């Protein structure tokens, strides 16, 4: 219910659009130079394609391995091409992952119910298991691999861990740590076919997103890791407050974290039996791996969703000291519930496409909605298009366009303020330099849409 609610309530996101376009056979759509109805986006996302075409497009246009997209292609052929249908695939894997946390908890002599509830309470877990990306399937396969290592089924565990890496490259951190701690060297040959496929994709893709992350800084990366690890467990609760209350909320959250982590440290899980040490390694691996990756490639690839692979294992460690229900676990679950409620309901946790579509319909009054292309012409335009009414007129503008000429035929335009990447920021700057007095007058606006009328028609 929680994951389905997240899949239903949250607005369309930038990265999800690539999933929908790729599995429809149009990895990089060519938008008309003239106005077109927003419904054309859903039409473009309604097609079907082959595994071979998905592989070819991925190697040429993205930075992810193919397994999730192949599975999503099969799923959409049965349940349809909509965003909600694609998200429900992730929800299905999320439910399996929660069950696997219970399985691992029993092997580690941890109470399953608290471990499963804490996992489901993690903001980052709910988020990654409710969006149309490969994180959910990778998490399920990683958990399955660890569960199999605990019962010494090394070959099947290797297949699962290798397949997880074939859904998301970053799953390799948990896989390497789990195999090393368990000494399950027989798992490596079983994983090799998937790793070889990863290599074939990675070496074709690795230079396609230079400049995506800021340069590496050890201190800056450590601070960012702490912030995002806390957010992955509790959500962005301090962001819901302003002024001094934000400081108070952040301090309170820090105190709660200390109260919860202290019993775990006191239990010294790193000195426990094989099963507990395996959980510790899997919990630490994503953060340590991201630090090492940043140092090697001189960037800071630290995001909340990248830490999601370790969250079930963090939840297992947080549940380790609890041998019965008490106030401390009640406090933890209560704080997590507030974070998940924000994930479901607060616009501050969502990307702006849905709000922009609603505001354009409310304030535009028949205006042509100008949407910035974004870096790839996929994420921003796709998210806005499937969020808006099908009849809303859309004009896509690229940074290289002669903006003055593109706007010449129109007397009323609504600018979707979707500054989500380098090119969209450049487009919005160009639009604001053109939509000025005495030719244009701003007549309405919100945080996500600005409406301008040509003064000759005022």
N, C-alpha and C positions, 0 to 999 in steps of 0.2 A: 504493500500500500504506500509506503513512504517513497520508494523508488519510482513507482508509477505516478504518484503525485508530482514528483520532481520532473519527470519526463513530460507531463501534461502542462504544468504551470510555467515552466521556464521558457523564456523567449528564445528564438532561433539564434544560434551562435555562428561566428565567423568560420571556424574550422569544420563545423558540421557540413557546411555547404559543399566542401570538396568531396566528402563521403557521398553525398547525394548526386552530385554531378558526375563523379568518377564512375559510380556503379550504374549510372544511366547512359554512359558512353560518351559524355561530353565533358571531359576533364577541364577544358578551358573554353567556355562558351564565348562566341563572338557576338557582342551586343550591337544592336542596330545603332546607327549614327543619329537616328530620329527617335521621336517619342514612341514608346511601346507600352502596352498594358502590363501591370505588375503580374497578372496571371500567366504571362509568357514564361516566367521563371519556373513555376510549378510544371508547366508543360515540358520544358527542357529537362526537368529532373525526373520525368515519368518514363524514360526509355529503359532499355535493357542492353546489356553488352556481354561479351565473353570474358572468361578468365584471362585469355591471352591479351585481349585489348586492355584490360585493367592492368596487367603486368607492364605492358608497353607504355601506357600513359603514366603509371607510377614512376617508372625509371626516368621518364623524360620531364616530369612536372612536379614531383613531390619528394619528401624525405622520409617516407615510411615503407615498411615491408608489406607484403601483399595479403597475408593470411586473413586478417580481419575483413578486408574488402571483398575477398572471395566469399567468405561466409555471409557477409552482408548482402552480396549479390543474390545468393540463394534465398536468403530470408525475404528480400523485397519481392522476389518472383512469386512468393506464396502470400505475403501479407500486404503488399503494395508499396509504392514508392514514397509515401509521405514521411515527414520528419518524425512524427510521433511513432509510426511503425518502426522506423530505424532505431529510435531510442528504446523501444520495447525489447529489442534484441539485447541491448546492454542491460536492461532491467532483468531479463532472464538470467544472464550471466551473474549479475549481482546477487540474485537469490541463491544461486549455486555457491557463490563465494561465501556467503554468510553461513551456509550449511558446512562448507569445508572448514571454516574457522572453528565450528563446533567439533568437527572430527579431529582437527589438530589439537584442540584444547583437551579432549579426552586422552589423547596419547601423551600429553604433557602434564597430566594430572592438574589441569586448570578447570575451574567450573565453566562449563560451556555456555550457560545462559548469559552471565556477565560479559564474557568475551564476545559473544555474538551481538549483544546489545551495544557494547562499546564500539564495535566495528561499524554497526549500522548508524551509530550516533556521530561517527567521524564525518565532518563536512566534506572532506576530500573524497571519501569513499562514496557517499551519496552522489556527489557531483559526477565523478567519473563513471558511475554505473547508471547514469540517467542521460548521458549525451551520446550522440551517434559518432563515436570514435572508438579506436581499438583498445582503449585502456581496460575496459571491463573484461573482455575476453582474455587479455594478457594477464590480468589479475587472477582470473579463475584458473587458468592453466598453471600459473606460478604456484598458487595455493595447492592445486592438485599435485604438482611435482613435489612440493615439500611434504605433503601428507604421505605420498608414496615413498619418499626417502625415509620417513619415520618408521615404515614397516619393511624397509630394506628391499623394496621393489625398484632397484636402481635403473634398470633398462627402461621400464615404462615411465619412471620419473624423468629420465633424460629426454624421452619423447615429449613429455608435457613441458618441460623447461625450455627445450629447443623451440617448440611450437609457440610458447609465450614470446620468445624473442622474435619470432616471425610475425607477431602481431604488433610489437613495439620494441624497437631496439633497446630501450632502457630497461626492459625486463631482465637483461643480461646481468645486471648488478646482483639481484637476488639469486639468480641461478648460479652464478660463480661462487657467491658466498655459501650457498647451501651445499653445493657439491664439495667445496673445499673443507667445510666443517665436518661433513658427514663422511668424507673420504670415499665418496661414491664415484670412483673413477670410471666404473662401468657405464655410468650415465653419459659420459662424454661421447663415445661413438654413436650412441642412440640419438644424441642431439645434433650430430654433425651434418646430416642432410639439411636440416633447417638453418643451421649456421652458414652453410655454403650458399644457400639461397639468399640469406641475409647479405652475405658479402657481395653477391652478384648485383643486388639492388643498391647496397650502400655505396659502392665505389662508382656507380653511375650517378648518385644523388648528392654525394657529400659536400659538393661546393655550390649547391643550388640556393642556399640561404645564408650567404656570407653577410655579416652585419646584423643578424637577427638578435644577438644578445650583446650586452655591453662587455668591455674588456674585463679580464679576470683581475680580481683583487682578493687576497686571502681574507683580510678582515671584513671587507664588504660582503664576500660570499658567506662567511660564517654568520654574520648578522642576518643576512637574507635567509639563510637556512633556518635559523632559529624562528624568525618571523613566520616563514611559510610552514614550518613543521607545526607550530602552534595553531596557525590558521587551518591547516589540514585536519587537525583534531577537533578544534573548537569553532571554526568559522571566524568571520571578521567582526565579532561582536563589538569591539571598540569603535568601529566605523559607523555604528548606528547612533552614536552620541556626538555632541559638539562641545567645543570649549573644554572647560575643566572636567566635565563629565567623561569625556573621552579618555583623559589621563587616569581618572578614577577607575573606569571600566578596564583599561589596559592593566593597571596595577592589580586590580582584583583578579583578573584572569591569570596574571603571573603568579599570584599567591596560590590560586587554585592549582596551577600546574605544579608548583613546588610541593604542595600537600599530597598530590597524587604520585609524583615521581619519587619522593622520599621513601615510601614503603617499598617501591620496586628496587631502588638502589640498596636498601637495607637487606633485601632478600638475596642479593648477590647472585642474580640469575646466570651471569657469565661463568660462575663456578659450579653450576648445577650439572645435571646429567646431560646426556647427548641431546635429548629432545629440546630441552630448554636452551641449550647453547645454540642449537640450530635456529630457534626462534629469535634469539638475540642477534645473531649474525644477519638474519633476513630483515630485521627491523632497522639495523644500522646501515645495511648495504646501499640503499638508494641515496642517502645523504652523502656517504663516503664516496660513492661512485660519481655523483654529480660534481663533487669537489675535485676529484681527480680528473674528470673530463674537462672541467673548466681550466685547470692548470695546464693540461696538455695542449688544448686548442685556444688558450688565451681568451676565454669568454666566460660568461656567468649563466650557464643554462639551468637556472634554478627557478622552477615554477611549482605552484601548489600541486598541479596534476601530476608532475613528474615524481613527486614524493608519495603518490597514491599506492605504489607497489609495496611499500613498507607498512602501510597503515594497518592492515589486519594483524601483522605481527606486533606492532606497537600496541594495539588493542589487547592482544594476548598477554603482553607483559604488564599492561595496566591492570588486567584482571588477575594476574598471578598472586598478589597478596591476599585476595579476597576469598575467604573460606565460608563466607555467609554474607547475607545482605546487611549493609550497615549505612551509616550516614555519609561516609566518604564516597561510596559508590553511587549513592543517591544524588550527592552533589555533582559528581562527574556527569551522570546521565542528564541531570537537569540543565547543566550548562550546555551540554551537547545538544539537547533538545532545542534550546534557544537558537543555537547556531544553525541547526537544520531548518528551523522555522524561517530564519532569515533567508536561507537558500531557496526555500519554496516561495516566499511571499515578498521579499524586499527587492525593489528595483535596483538597489545599490549593489546587489550581488549578481546582477544580470547584465549581459551586453546590450547595447542601446537600440538594436534594430526594431524590436517590438515596440518600444516607447516611441521611436521616431515614426513608425508606421501609424500608430494611433494618433499621434499629434498632427501628422500630415493630413489625416482624414478629418480631424476635428478643427484644425486651424486653416487648412489650405483653401477651402471653399472652391474647389475645382482647379486649383493651381497645378501646373506641371511640377512634379517632384524631382528635383535635381539630386542625383545620388552619386557620390564620388566613387570612382572605379575601385580604389584600393590597389594594392601591389599586383594582384593577380586577376582582378576582374571577377572573382568568384565569391569570396567570403562576405564582403559588404553588400554587394548587389543581390546575391542569393538570399541572404538573411532578411534584407528589407523586402524583397519581392514576395517571399512566402509568408511574411508577416502582414503585408498590406492587403486590402481588398483587391480582387483580381482586376477591377476596372480602373484602379488608380493609374494615371499617366506618369511614366517614368522616363527620365532622360539621364543616361549615364555619361559622366564627364571624366576624361582622362587628363593627367597633368600636362600632356603635350597638346591638348586641344586649344584652338583659339576661342576662349570662353566667351568673349564679346560676341563673336559671330554665332556661336551655338545658342545664345540667349536671344538673339535678334527677333525671332518670330513670336516671342511670348511677352505678354503684358503682366502676367502674374506667375511667380515661381515660388516654390517652397523648397528651401535648401535643407536636406537631411544632414544634420551635423553629426556625421559618423567618422570621427577622427581616430581611426583604429590602427593605422599603419603609416608608413612614410608617404606613399602616393596620395592617400586620402587627405592627409594634412596639407600637402601641396595643393591639391584641388580646392580645398576649402579656403586656403589663403588666396588663391587666384580668384575665386568667386567673390570673396569679401572685398577684393581690390576693384572689382567691376561693379558690384551692386551698391553703388554709393550715389549720394545726391550730386547734382540735381536730377540725374536720369532716373534713379530708383529711390523708393522710400520704403523703409521697413514698417510693415503694418501689423504684424503679429509675430509671436515667437514663444518658444519654451526652451528648455535645456537641450532638446534634441532636434528642433525644427525652427527655422526662421523663414518668415513669409515676406516677400518683397513685391511691390507693385510699381510698374513703370509710371513715372510721374505724368506723362502725357495722357494717361488714362485715369489719373487720380480724380 
